[in-house]
C-alpha cells in the first residue's frame, strides 16, 4: 500500500500486486481508492509486461509503474463514485508528486526503497 494526495480527490491509497520480475503469470494490478471517503469507487489498472529481453525498450520498474498508474488516475475525468478498470497507459509521464509507503517513508521516483521519513511539518507530507 502506498499513499499520495490528489488535489481533486484528496488523500488516496494505491494497493499493488506487482510480483513477478518480468510480469509472468497474472498482470500487475494497481487499485486506487479514497482514504477519506471523498469518492466511493475503486480505480483498477492492469499491466502485463510485454518487453522481450532482446528488444531495445527497457523494462519499467514497479516504482515507475505505480507512478504511471497514479498519473493515469489523476488525469481520469470519469465518475469516481463507480468502480473502473483500465489498462495502464505507459505513454503517460509518471506522477511527480510525493508517494509514501504505509510507514510514511517517501519513495524515490525510480525505486520502491524509501528515501526518508516524511515529517509532519513538511507540507508535502503523506497522509498516514
ZADODREN-564448 format. One record per atom (N, C-alpha, C): atom name; y negated, z, x negated; chain; residue in one letter; residue number from 0. Coordinates in steps of 0.2 Angstrom, whole numbers, always signed. Example, Ala and Ser with C-alpha at 12.3 -4.5 7.8 and 13.67 -1.06 7.14 Angstrom:
BEGIN
N,+28,+39,-66,A,A,0
CA,+22,+39,-62,A,A,0
C,+16,+39,-66,A,A,0
N,+11,+35,-64,A,S,1
CA,+5,+36,-68,A,S,1
C,+0,+39,-64,A,S,1
***
This chain:
BEGIN
N,+6,+0,-4,A,X,0
CA,+0,+0,+0,A,X,0
C,-6,+0,-4,A,X,0
N,-11,-4,-3,A,X,1
CA,-17,-5,-6,A,X,1
C,-23,-4,-1,A,X,1
N,-29,-2,-3,A,X,2
CA,-34,-1,+1,A,X,2
C,-40,-5,-1,A,X,2
N,-44,-7,+4,A,X,3
CA,-50,-11,+2,A,X,3
C,-55,-10,+8,A,X,3
N,-61,-12,+7,A,X,4
CA,-66,-11,+13,A,X,4
C,-69,-18,+14,A,X,4
N,-68,-20,+21,A,X,5
CA,-71,-26,+23,A,X,5
C,-77,-25,+26,A,X,5
N,-83,-29,+25,A,X,6
CA,-89,-27,+28,A,X,6
C,-89,-28,+35,A,X,6
N,-85,-33,+38,A,X,7
CA,-85,-34,+45,A,X,7
C,-80,-30,+49,A,X,7
N,-75,-27,+46,A,X,8
CA,-70,-24,+49,A,X,8
C,-68,-17,+46,A,X,8
N,-72,-15,+42,A,X,9
CA,-72,-8,+39,A,X,9
C,-66,-7,+34,A,X,9
N,-63,-1,+34,A,X,10
CA,-58,+1,+29,A,X,10
C,-51,-2,+32,A,X,10
N,-48,-6,+27,A,X,11
CA,-42,-9,+28,A,X,11
C,-37,-7,+23,A,X,11
N,-30,-8,+25,A,X,12
CA,-25,-7,+20,A,X,12
C,-21,-14,+20,A,X,12
N,-18,-15,+15,A,X,13
CA,-13,-21,+14,A,X,13
C,-6,-18,+12,A,X,13
N,-1,-19,+16,A,X,14
CA,+6,-17,+14,A,X,14
C,+9,-23,+11,A,X,14
N,+13,-22,+6,A,X,15
CA,+16,-28,+2,A,X,15
C,+23,-27,+2,A,X,15
N,+26,-33,+1,A,X,16
CA,+33,-34,-1,A,X,16
C,+33,-39,-6,A,X,16
N,+32,-38,-12,A,X,17
CA,+32,-43,-17,A,X,17
C,+37,-43,-22,A,X,17
N,+43,-41,-20,A,X,18
CA,+48,-40,-25,A,X,18
C,+51,-47,-27,A,X,18
N,+54,-48,-33,A,X,19
CA,+56,-55,-35,A,X,19
C,+51,-58,-39,A,X,19
N,+53,-58,-46,A,X,20
CA,+48,-61,-51,A,X,20
C,+46,-68,-49,A,X,20
N,+51,-72,-47,A,X,21
CA,+50,-79,-46,A,X,21
C,+50,-81,-39,A,X,21
N,+50,-76,-34,A,X,22
CA,+50,-77,-27,A,X,22
C,+56,-80,-24,A,X,22
N,+62,-78,-27,A,X,23
CA,+68,-80,-25,A,X,23
C,+70,-76,-18,A,X,23
N,+73,-78,-14,A,X,24
CA,+75,-74,-8,A,X,24
C,+70,-75,-3,A,X,24
N,+68,-69,+1,A,X,25
CA,+63,-69,+6,A,X,25
C,+56,-70,+3,A,X,25
N,+52,-73,+7,A,X,26
CA,+45,-74,+5,A,X,26
C,+42,-67,+4,A,X,26
N,+36,-67,+0,A,X,27
CA,+32,-61,-1,A,X,27
C,+28,-60,+5,A,X,27
N,+28,-54,+7,A,X,28
CA,+24,-53,+13,A,X,28
C,+18,-48,+12,A,X,28
N,+13,-50,+15,A,X,29
CA,+6,-46,+15,A,X,29
C,+4,-44,+22,A,X,29
N,+4,-38,+24,A,X,30
CA,+2,-36,+31,A,X,30
C,-4,-32,+30,A,X,30
N,-9,-34,+33,A,X,31
CA,-16,-31,+33,A,X,31
C,-17,-28,+40,A,X,31
N,-20,-22,+40,A,X,32
CA,-21,-18,+46,A,X,32
C,-27,-14,+45,A,X,32
N,-30,-11,+50,A,X,33
CA,-36,-7,+50,A,X,33
C,-34,+0,+48,A,X,33
N,-38,+4,+45,A,X,34
CA,-37,+11,+43,A,X,34
C,-40,+16,+48,A,X,34
N,-45,+13,+52,A,X,35
CA,-49,+17,+56,A,X,35
C,-48,+15,+63,A,X,35
N,-44,+10,+65,A,X,36
CA,-43,+8,+72,A,X,36
C,-49,+3,+74,A,X,36
N,-53,+0,+69,A,X,37
CA,-58,-5,+71,A,X,37
C,-55,-11,+74,A,X,37
N,-49,-12,+73,A,X,38
CA,-45,-18,+76,A,X,38
C,-38,-16,+77,A,X,38
N,-35,-19,+81,A,X,39
CA,-28,-17,+83,A,X,39
C,-22,-21,+80,A,X,39
N,-24,-28,+79,A,X,40
CA,-19,-32,+77,A,X,40
C,-17,-31,+69,A,X,40
N,-11,-34,+67,A,X,41
CA,-9,-35,+60,A,X,41
C,-9,-42,+58,A,X,41
N,-12,-43,+52,A,X,42
CA,-13,-50,+49,A,X,42
C,-8,-50,+44,A,X,42
N,-3,-55,+45,A,X,43
CA,+3,-55,+41,A,X,43
C,+2,-62,+37,A,X,43
N,+3,-62,+30,A,X,44
CA,+3,-68,+26,A,X,44
C,+9,-68,+23,A,X,44
N,+12,-74,+22,A,X,45
CA,+18,-75,+19,A,X,45
C,+17,-80,+13,A,X,45
N,+21,-79,+8,A,X,46
CA,+20,-83,+2,A,X,46
C,+27,-84,-1,A,X,46
N,+29,-91,-2,A,X,47
CA,+35,-92,-6,A,X,47
C,+33,-96,-12,A,X,47
N,+35,-93,-18,A,X,48
CA,+33,-96,-24,A,X,48
C,+37,-102,-25,A,X,48
N,+34,-108,-26,A,X,49
CA,+37,-114,-27,A,X,49
C,+36,-117,-34,A,X,49
N,+34,-113,-39,A,X,50
CA,+32,-115,-45,A,X,50
C,+39,-116,-49,A,X,50
N,+40,-122,-52,A,X,51
CA,+46,-123,-56,A,X,51
C,+44,-122,-63,A,X,51
N,+48,-119,-67,A,X,52
CA,+46,-117,-74,A,X,52
C,+44,-123,-78,A,X,52
N,+46,-129,-77,A,X,53
CA,+44,-134,-82,A,X,53
C,+37,-138,-79,A,X,53
N,+34,-136,-74,A,X,54
CA,+28,-138,-71,A,X,54
C,+22,-135,-75,A,X,54
N,+16,-138,-75,A,X,55
CA,+10,-136,-78,A,X,55
C,+7,-130,-75,A,X,55
N,+8,-130,-68,A,X,56
CA,+5,-124,-64,A,X,56
C,+8,-117,-66,A,X,56
N,+3,-113,-67,A,X,57
CA,+6,-106,-69,A,X,57
C,+8,-102,-63,A,X,57
N,+12,-98,-63,A,X,58
CA,+14,-93,-58,A,X,58
C,+9,-88,-57,A,X,58
N,+7,-87,-51,A,X,59
CA,+2,-82,-49,A,X,59
C,+5,-75,-49,A,X,59
N,+1,-70,-52,A,X,60
CA,+4,-63,-52,A,X,60
C,+3,-60,-45,A,X,60
N,+7,-55,-44,A,X,61
CA,+7,-51,-37,A,X,61
C,+0,-49,-36,A,X,61
N,-4,-47,-41,A,X,62
CA,-11,-44,-40,A,X,62
C,-15,-50,-38,A,X,62
N,-15,-56,-40,A,X,63
CA,-18,-62,-38,A,X,63
C,-16,-64,-31,A,X,63
N,-10,-63,-29,A,X,64
CA,-8,-65,-23,A,X,64
C,-11,-60,-18,A,X,64
N,-11,-54,-19,A,X,65
CA,-14,-48,-15,A,X,65
C,-21,-50,-14,A,X,65
N,-25,-51,-19,A,X,66
CA,-32,-53,-18,A,X,66
C,-33,-59,-14,A,X,66
N,-29,-64,-15,A,X,67
CA,-30,-70,-11,A,X,67
C,-28,-69,-4,A,X,67
N,-23,-65,-2,A,X,68
CA,-22,-63,+5,A,X,68
C,-28,-59,+8,A,X,68
N,-31,-55,+4,A,X,69
CA,-36,-51,+7,A,X,69
C,-42,-56,+8,A,X,69
N,-43,-61,+3,A,X,70
CA,-49,-66,+4,A,X,70
C,-47,-70,+10,A,X,70
N,-41,-72,+11,A,X,71
CA,-39,-76,+17,A,X,71
C,-41,-72,+24,A,X,71
N,-39,-65,+24,A,X,72
CA,-40,-61,+29,A,X,72
C,-48,-60,+31,A,X,72
N,-52,-59,+25,A,X,73
CA,-59,-58,+26,A,X,73
C,-62,-65,+29,A,X,73
N,-60,-71,+27,A,X,74
CA,-63,-77,+30,A,X,74
C,-60,-79,+37,A,X,74
N,-55,-75,+39,A,X,75
CA,-52,-77,+46,A,X,75
C,-57,-75,+51,A,X,75
N,-59,-80,+56,A,X,76
CA,-63,-79,+61,A,X,76
C,-59,-77,+68,A,X,76
N,-53,-77,+67,A,X,77
CA,-49,-76,+73,A,X,77
C,-50,-69,+77,A,X,77
N,-45,-68,+82,A,X,78
CA,-45,-62,+86,A,X,78
C,-42,-56,+82,A,X,78
N,-45,-51,+80,A,X,79
CA,-42,-46,+76,A,X,79
C,-39,-41,+80,A,X,79
N,-39,-42,+87,A,X,80
CA,-35,-37,+91,A,X,80
C,-28,-39,+92,A,X,80
N,-26,-45,+90,A,X,81
CA,-19,-48,+91,A,X,81
C,-16,-49,+84,A,X,81
N,-9,-48,+84,A,X,82
CA,-6,-50,+78,A,X,82
C,-6,-57,+76,A,X,82
N,-6,-59,+70,A,X,83
CA,-7,-66,+67,A,X,83
C,-3,-67,+61,A,X,83
N,+1,-72,+61,A,X,84
CA,+5,-74,+55,A,X,84
C,+2,-80,+52,A,X,84
N,+2,-81,+45,A,X,85
CA,-1,-87,+42,A,X,85
C,+3,-88,+35,A,X,85
N,+3,-94,+32,A,X,86
CA,+5,-95,+26,A,X,86
C,-1,-93,+21,A,X,86
N,+0,-91,+15,A,X,87
CA,-5,-90,+10,A,X,87
C,-8,-96,+8,A,X,87
N,-15,-96,+8,A,X,88
CA,-19,-102,+6,A,X,88
C,-21,-101,-1,A,X,88
N,-17,-104,-6,A,X,89
CA,-18,-102,-13,A,X,89
C,-24,-106,-16,A,X,89
N,-28,-110,-12,A,X,90
CA,-34,-113,-14,A,X,90
C,-40,-109,-14,A,X,90
N,-39,-103,-10,A,X,91
CA,-45,-98,-9,A,X,91
C,-46,-95,-16,A,X,91
N,-52,-93,-17,A,X,92
CA,-54,-89,-23,A,X,92
C,-51,-81,-21,A,X,92
N,-48,-78,-26,A,X,93
CA,-46,-71,-24,A,X,93
C,-52,-66,-22,A,X,93
N,-51,-61,-18,A,X,94
CA,-55,-56,-16,A,X,94
C,-58,-53,-23,A,X,94
N,-65,-52,-23,A,X,95
CA,-68,-50,-29,A,X,95
C,-70,-42,-28,A,X,95
N,-69,-40,-22,A,X,96
CA,-71,-33,-21,A,X,96
C,-66,-28,-24,A,X,96
N,-67,-21,-23,A,X,97
CA,-63,-16,-25,A,X,97
C,-57,-15,-21,A,X,97
N,-51,-15,-25,A,X,98
CA,-45,-14,-21,A,X,98
C,-42,-8,-25,A,X,98
N,-40,-3,-21,A,X,99
CA,-37,+3,-24,A,X,99
C,-29,+4,-22,A,X,99
N,-26,+8,-26,A,X,100
CA,-19,+9,-24,A,X,100
C,-19,+16,-19,A,X,100
N,-14,+18,-17,A,X,101
CA,-14,+24,-12,A,X,101
C,-16,+30,-16,A,X,101
N,-16,+30,-22,A,X,102
CA,-19,+36,-26,A,X,102
C,-26,+36,-28,A,X,102
N,-30,+31,-25,A,X,103
CA,-37,+30,-27,A,X,103
C,-38,+27,-33,A,X,103
N,-33,+24,-37,A,X,104
CA,-35,+21,-43,A,X,104
C,-37,+13,-42,A,X,104
N,-42,+11,-45,A,X,105
CA,-45,+5,-44,A,X,105
C,-40,+0,-48,A,X,105
N,-38,-6,-45,A,X,106
CA,-34,-11,-48,A,X,106
C,-38,-16,-51,A,X,106
N,-36,-19,-57,A,X,107
CA,-39,-24,-60,A,X,107
C,-38,-30,-56,A,X,107
N,-42,-36,-58,A,X,108
CA,-41,-42,-54,A,X,108
C,-35,-46,-56,A,X,108
N,-31,-44,-61,A,X,109
CA,-26,-48,-63,A,X,109
C,-19,-44,-64,A,X,109
N,-20,-37,-63,A,X,110
CA,-14,-33,-64,A,X,110
C,-14,-28,-58,A,X,110
N,-7,-26,-56,A,X,111
CA,-7,-20,-52,A,X,111
C,-7,-14,-55,A,X,111
N,-8,-14,-62,A,X,112
CA,-9,-7,-65,A,X,112
C,-16,-5,-64,A,X,112
N,-17,+1,-62,A,X,113
CA,-24,+4,-61,A,X,113
C,-28,+4,-68,A,X,113
N,-35,+3,-67,A,X,114
CA,-40,+4,-72,A,X,114
C,-42,+11,-73,A,X,114
N,-44,+14,-67,A,X,115
CA,-47,+21,-67,A,X,115
C,-47,+23,-60,A,X,115
N,-47,+30,-60,A,X,116
CA,-48,+33,-53,A,X,116
C,-55,+32,-50,A,X,116
N,-55,+30,-44,A,X,117
CA,-62,+30,-40,A,X,117
C,-65,+36,-40,A,X,117
N,-71,+37,-40,A,X,118
CA,-75,+43,-39,A,X,118
C,-78,+43,-33,A,X,118
N,-79,+49,-30,A,X,119
CA,-82,+50,-23,A,X,119
C,-89,+48,-23,A,X,119
N,-93,+49,-29,A,X,120
CA,-100,+47,-30,A,X,120
C,-101,+39,-31,A,X,120
N,-95,+36,-32,A,X,121
CA,-96,+29,-33,A,X,121
C,-96,+25,-26,A,X,121
N,-101,+21,-25,A,X,122
CA,-102,+18,-19,A,X,122
C,-97,+13,-17,A,X,122
N,-93,+10,-22,A,X,123
CA,-88,+6,-21,A,X,123
C,-81,+9,-21,A,X,123
N,-81,+16,-20,A,X,124
CA,-75,+20,-19,A,X,124
C,-71,+17,-13,A,X,124
N,-64,+17,-15,A,X,125
CA,-60,+15,-9,A,X,125
C,-59,+21,-5,A,X,125
N,-58,+20,+2,A,X,126
CA,-57,+25,+7,A,X,126
C,-50,+27,+7,A,X,126
N,-49,+33,+4,A,X,127
CA,-42,+36,+4,A,X,127
C,-42,+43,+8,A,X,127
***
